Amino acid sequence: MFDCGFTKENNWFRYRAAAIIVENGCVLLATNDKVDYFYSVGGGVQMSEKAEDAVVREVFEETGVHYEVDRLAVIHENFFTDSSEFFKDLNCHEIALYFLMKAKGNQTLNSDSYTQGVRENMVWIPIDELDNHTVYPTFLKEYLNNQNTGILHIVTDENQHS
């Protein structure tokens, strides 16, 4: 299947489904040997795939664990420029739906995930220690430290400078 996204000239668009997984006061994040930050578990929604199905699939692919969706939590419009190997200085525009996943009561994983040919590492980070790390999306630290019950719409434009 093909992800819902495209590249045109130096612009890249992606439709993504991501998970917010919290267990025992920790949030599950991913990283890999090519980056010095943590990022949310999730990935591209495929053509003809519902976002909710995509997040369940992506979470299983990345963690080896079947998590269930609790609810849609955040609609995130993200604008950024990235100079990593994959993005090659593209102007990136991403629409991501973040789903809160139902807790399982444990942090057991069976991860064997790769992104762009690089092994991903799944890491449980205590929510109260997130300020000690670089985490994307940037709204995640604040979101996890507040009681949110509805669906938030968040726009992040890392290209704007005050």
N, C-alpha and C positions, 0 to 999 in steps of 0.2 A: 504494500500500500504506500501511497504518497502522503507526506505531511502536508497540511494546509499552510502553504507559505510559498514565497517566490523571491527571486532576486532580480532586480532590474537596475542596470548601470551600477552605481555604488550604493544602492539601497536594498535592504533586506527586510521582509515582513514575515512574521510567524504568528500562528495561532497556537497557543500552548495551554495545556491543562497541567496544573501543579497541585501538590498535596501539602497540607499542613498536618503533620503527624506529631502528636504530643503524647509522651508516655512518661509517667513518674517525674514530672517537672522538667523533662528534657524534650527538645525538638530534634527531629531527624533531619539532617542536612547532608548534602553530598559535596565532595571535593575530588580533585584528582592531582596527579603529579605535575601537571602543566600550569596550574593556577595556584595563587596564594590566598584564596578566599573560599567561602562556603556558599552553596546555592541550594535552592529548593529542589526537592525530588519531583520529577515530572518530565514532560516532553511534548513534542508536537502532536496535535490532534490530526488524525489521518482523515483523508477524504471520506465522506459518508459515515463518519464516526461521531457519536455524541461525546461531548466533553467529559461527561461523567464516566462513560465507558473508557475513554482515553486515560483518565487519571488512574482508574483501577488497573488498567493494563500496564501503564508506565510504572506505577508503584510496585506491582508484582515483578516486572522486568528488572527493576533496580534493586529491590530488596529481597526477592524470593518469598515474600509473604503476601497473603491475600488480605488486604485491608478493605473495609467497606466505607462508602461515603456516608458521612453524617449530614453535611449540608454545604451548599455553596457559601463561601465566606467573603471572597474579595474578587472584584473585577479590576484587573490592573492593566492600565495602558502604560507602556514603558518605552521611552525613547532614549537611545544611547548610541554612542560610538565606541566600538571595541577594536583594539588592535591585536587581539589574540590570533593565533594561527587560523582558526576557523572563520572568523569574521573579516579578517584582512582589511581593517579600516572602513568597514561598511557603516552607513547610517542605518541603525536598526530601529524597527518599529515592531513591538510585540504586544499582542493582546493575550493576556493570560487569565484564565479562570482558576482561582485557588479554592480548593475544596478542603474543608476540615474533615479528617478521616476519623472513624470511630476507634477509640483506644482499645487495645487488646490486653492491657495490664502487664505487658512484659516488653522487653527490648530485644527479643530474639530476632535475628535476621539471617538470611541465607543468600547474601548478595554475591553476584558474579556479573557486575554491570560494567559496560564499556561505553564511552562517549567519544566519538570521532577517533576510534581506535585506541583510546587511552583508558586504562582501568579506572573506574570510579570507586571511591571509598565512601561508604555510608557512615556517618558519625552522629552519635547522640550527644548534643551539647546542652548542658543545663541552661534553662531560659535565663536565670539570673546571672549567667556568665557571658551572654551574647555580646555585651559591650566590649568584651576583650577580643572580639573577632571581627573580621570583615565578612559581612553576610549580605548576599543578594537574594531576593529583592530588599532594598534598604528599608522598606516599611515594616518588614517582618518583626524586628526587635520591638517596636512600639506596639504593633498589633498584638503580639503575644503577652505584653505586659498590661493590656487593658481587657476589660470584659466586653466583648463584642457579641451582639446577638443577631444583628441584621446583616445584610449584604452591603459591604463597603465598595465604593467606586474610588479607586486611587489612581492618579496620574503622576508618573515620575518622569521628569525630563532632565536627564543628566547632562544634556547639551546646553541648557540654559545656565548662564552665569550671572549672578547678581552684581 
